């Protein structure tokens, strides 16, 4: 099992941070490895929404569909893939530190199979590194 937890404090109110982070259209801007996000279901984001992502990770091109499993605006978003060699669950949690600061937590959990299983310890450290970059990028975008 791979379980990577990363967090950052962003100088912006929780509603602004969560609104930006939970919009799949923004993902290619702040996720280092995501090239595109395409809605399969109609907007707006809700439980059951599906979004197709194209990404690159560890030199490989990936295409996967995330389904929204839980969504509480301003608090939590949980999305999950079920197909591919590395089914993944991604959770965002937003917590107000004060009226102008938000702690954003990004957690990725997955159960690799096949080749991915062999490199899962390496994969976890690479995911942690990428997640740190992603959170620094979203902080930079939101804080301006």
N, C-alpha and C positions, 0 to 999 in steps of 0.2 A: 504494500500500500504506500502510495506517495501522498504526503500531506504537508503542504507548504503554506505557511501563514506569514503575511507581511502586513505592516501598517505604517501609516504616516499621518502627521497632523497638517491640516491645510487651513490657512487663514482665510476662511470664508464660511458663511452660515451653512448649517447642515442641509437645508433645502436646496441651496445652490449646488453644493457638491454632489448630492444624491441625484438631482435632476440631470446634471451633466454626465455623471458616471453611469447612470442607468439607461441612458439613451444609446442604443446600439449603433446609431449613425455616427456617434463620436468615437467609437472604439478604434478605428484606424488612426485617429489623431494622437491618441495617448498610449495605445498598446504598441510596443516596439515591434512585435512579431505579426500583428494583424494587418493584412493588406486590404481586406474589404469585408463589409457586413451588408447582407441583403435580407430584407424582410421576406419571409415566406407567408406569414399570416398578416392580416391587416393591423395597422397601428390603431390605437396606442398600445404600449407595453402592458401586458396583463398575464395572469397565470394561464399557461397554455400557448402563449406566443412562441413562434419559432423563427429563429434567425440563422441564416447560413453564413458562416465565416470562412474566409480563406486566409491562411497564415503560413509562416515559415518558422520552423523550430528545429534546431540541430541540423541545419542544412537540408531539411526535407520540407516539401510543400504539403500542407495539410488542408483538407476541406472537411468541415464538420457542421452539424446543426445543433445549436443549443435550444433547449426548450425551457421556458420560464416555469419553475416549479413553485416558487414562493416570491411574492412581491408586496412589500409594505413600504410605500413611498416615504422617503426621508429616514428609513430605518434599515431595511434589509432587502436584498435581491439574491435569489438562489436560482442558478440555471445549470442545466445538465445535458451532457451528450450521452448517447447510448451506443452509438456505432463506432467502428474503428478499432485500432489496436490499443487504444488508450482512452477508454471512457472516462470522462472528467466531470466533476461537479465543481462549480465556481460559486463562491459566496462573497458578496459585498455586504459589509455592515458599516453604517454611518452612525456616529455618536457625537453629539454636541459636547465639546469640552467647555465652551462658553458660547455666548451669542454670536461670536465672530470666528470661532475656531471649531473645526470638525476633525475627528479622528476617523480615518477611513481604513478599514481592514479588508484585505483581499486574501481569500483562502482558496487554494486549489487542492482537490482531493481526487485520487484516481487509482484504479487497479490495473496496472499494465499487464499485457499478455504478449506472448511471442517474443520477438526481438526486444520490444520495449521493456519487458520484464527483466531481461538480462542487464540492461543499462539503467534501471530505475534509480539506483543510488546517485549516479552521475546526473540523471535527468532531474532529480529533486534539487540538486545544487544549482543546475542551470536555470530551472524554473524560478528559484528564489532570486537569483541574480536578475533575471528578466523582470520579475514582479517588482523588485526594488526600482528598476529603471522606469517601469510603467507608472508606479506611484509618484516618483519624482517628476515625471512628465506631466501627469494630471495636476499635480501641485503647481507646477510652473504655468500651465495653461490657465488654471482657475485663478491663481493669485495675480496673473498678468505680469 
